[in-house]
Amino acid sequence: MKERKHRKAPIYPTLAAYRTTMNINQYEMAEEIKMSASNYGKKENDIVKFRVDEMILITNIIKKEFPNATMDMIFQRSDNESN
């Protein structure tokens, strides 16, 4: 029997929560910031690091619906490490 993989908690839970609350999936967010969905998924799962310019673009997208959101808040890591 094949072992079932357990999905890990998101590294950036606030980013994922804002994105899903805004009804934006990873593919759509990737399109908004001009990158592949695969690359965006790797970044949201911390396989590849977000660049600062990407973080700014994402923050600006989120701030359209949540004007009080800050980059520090959005990119708070679940493992309490800093970027």
N, C-alpha and C positions, 0 to 999 in steps of 0.2 A: 504494500500500500504506500502510495506517495505521501510524504510528510507535508502537511499543510503549513504554509508560511504565515506567521502572524504579522499583521501590519503594525509597524512601530508607530508610536505617537509622533505627531509632526514636531520637527525641531523648532519651527516657527508657528506655534499654535495661534497666536493673535493674527498673523498674516493669513493663515488658512481660514480663520473664523471671519475676518473681514471679507475675504474673497468670496466665501460661500454665502455670507449674508447679503452680499451685493449680487448674488446669482452669477458669479463669474467663475468658470472652471479654469483649470490650469492652462488648457489650450487657448482660451480667450485672453487670459492675462499675458500669455506668451506673445500672442499676436499684438496686443496693445503696446508691448515694450520691444517689439521687433526681434524676437528670438524664437527658436524652435520650441515646440511643446516639450520635447524630450529634454532639452537643455534647461528649460524652466523647472520641470519636475525634479531634475537633479539638484538644482539650486535650492528649491523649496525643501528638499529632503537632505540638504547639506552634504551632498556628494561633491558638489562644486560650489564654491563660494560666490555669493552675490558681489558684484562690483558696486561701488558707491553710486555711480551714475544710474545703475539699474534700481538701486534702493530708492533713489530720489524719484525716478519715474513711477515706481510702484506707489510710493508715498503720495505723490500728486494725484494718482488715480483714486486712491482710497479717500483722500481728503475732499474729493468732490462730493462724496456722500457723508463723510465723517470729518468735518472741518477741524475738530479738536484732536484728531489722531496725530501722533508724532512718529518720526522715523524710529526713535528709540522704543516706543511702545509697539509699533508694528513688527519690528525685527527683534523683539525680546525672545531669547532662546529658551526652550523648555529645559535645557540642561544647564542653564545659567552661565554658559560660556559667552564671552563677548566675541563679536565678529572679528 
